[in-house]
Amino acid sequence: MDKITHTNTPVLDNFWMPFTANRQFKAAPRLLAAAEGMYYTDVDGNKVLDGTAGLWCVNAGHGRKKITQAVERQLSTMDFAPTFQMGHPIAFDFAAKLAAHAPGGPKGGLDRVFFTGSGSESVDTALKIAIAYQRAIGQGTRTRIIGREKGYHGVGFGGISVGGLVNNRRVFPQIPADHMRHTLDVERNAFSKGLPAHGIELAEDLERLVALHGAETIAAVIVEPMSGSAGVILPPKGYLERLRAIADKYGILLIFDEVITGFGRLGTPFATDYFGVVPDLVTTAKGITNGTIPMGAVFASRKVYDGLMTGPENQIELFHGYTYSGHPVACAAGLATMEVYEEEGLLTRASELASDWENALHSLKGLPHVVDIRNLGLVGAIELAPRDGAPGTRAYDVFVDCFNKGLLIRVTGDIIALSPPLIIERAQIETIVSTIGDALKRAA
Ligand SMILES: Cc1ncc(COP(=O)(O)O)c(C=O)c1O
């Protein structure tokens, strides 16, 4: 097929850009036009190394023929079909394929798959399943969900309620939720390599919230096993195990939000596998289709699924679903994506690169403004000291500088977050680190 060409000077007024300072961006836009492997090409023809896998989603790198061909084939065979009281084979095939790689492996039992269209939809779906499950087993007073400060669980009303990022919350009303403290502790854990040593006691916050609200009001607790969007916050050693134990003690479901950590980011198929802690529900999206077609999925344990498969057989068990749940084109993209991951060993490749990645990132210690460096699998964060009275501006300047030098990074506040495609080569790791290092030396 011919490549599509666009004008490189589009009218910028109409697209209301998400999570973007629209006026600032439109005054000096950064426009990407093509992508292949580890690189974007911008509208002026410059190559840009992708240090962020798009937006934590293009795990197998860009322009994968197997995926694009599967999408083309499916589009011309059957563009859309409903999944409400109807089905099509590819949705079942994809669910079975995902189940074969389910978080926690065959013993984990997380092999019942509910399809959504995004991470936000996966989160709201998981919260609703948790509440519905509790009611179905006679625990109907359990409607509260516990999240965590600095958590990011997308932008639905459920997701912002359990999320812990103030800018996403302050304007909007929320569902009943409460929050544990976050686990970022730069004072005690700065420059840890991998999991930080201090902070397991923060899991006891769940005990405190049970004492405050009563276990009989709490349906579930949701955490990102590793928080990405808030700036790469790692769980202290033993923390997730402790959380699992407390949740079990009180009949509270544990939900891992693996929208970022799913599909190989930490060097195992899921963070659930990395930590060996098995939750009751796992939310995913992003890497599920290598970012090509919007899609998400919730993995539910058999306990949760079977708990809801009760009542008369002609009764809908869960009044929930999306027009695009199990969209055939998304399923085709997902199936081909899983094949690429399998053929190239990408669900575990990050484990081979993790120590080189760690050493490369930590070589930036001592450069101007750097107050912490964090890493796990193929994720990294470089936290900068904020400028007096102008938080976020220093990292933003580094971001623009890196882009102009041919590297895409992501910044959140004054934290640089990195999550390259899992096909990255060692030389490209060096390029990422040296480009950031040079930008830090230039940064005021
Ligand atoms: C942990 C987590 N949950 C949910 C979401 C929301 O996903 P989406 O933007 O696809 O709605 C994200 C997005 O970055 C995420 O990182």
PDBQT file of the ligand as one rigid body, heavy atoms in Angstrom, charges set to zero:
ROOT
HETATM    1  C1  LIG A 501      -1.849   2.251  34.975  1.00  0.00    +0.000 C 
HETATM    2  C2  LIG A 501      -2.757   2.879  33.963  1.00  0.00    +0.000 A 
HETATM    3  N1  LIG A 501      -4.068   2.667  34.020  1.00  0.00    +0.000 NA
HETATM    4  C3  LIG A 501      -4.921   3.196  33.128  1.00  0.00    +0.000 A 
HETATM    5  C4  LIG A 501      -4.478   3.991  32.102  1.00  0.00    +0.000 A 
HETATM    6  C5  LIG A 501      -5.429   4.593  31.148  1.00  0.00    +0.000 C 
HETATM    7  O1  LIG A 501      -5.311   4.032  29.901  1.00  0.00    +0.000 OA
HETATM    8  P1  LIG A 501      -5.989   4.755  28.627  1.00  0.00    +0.000 P 
HETATM    9  O2  LIG A 501      -5.236   6.034  28.420  1.00  0.00    +0.000 OA
HETATM   10  O3  LIG A 501      -5.835   3.753  27.532  1.00  0.00    +0.000 OA
HETATM   11  O4  LIG A 501      -7.431   4.998  28.961  1.00  0.00    +0.000 OA
HETATM   12  C6  LIG A 501      -3.097   4.240  31.999  1.00  0.00    +0.000 A 
HETATM   13  C7  LIG A 501      -2.571   5.092  30.914  1.00  0.00    +0.000 C 
HETATM   14  O5  LIG A 501      -1.425   5.472  30.885  1.00  0.00    +0.000 OA
HETATM   15  C8  LIG A 501      -2.220   3.686  32.952  1.00  0.00    +0.000 A 
HETATM   16  O6  LIG A 501      -0.903   3.914  32.912  1.00  0.00    +0.000 OA
ENDROOT
TORSDOF 0
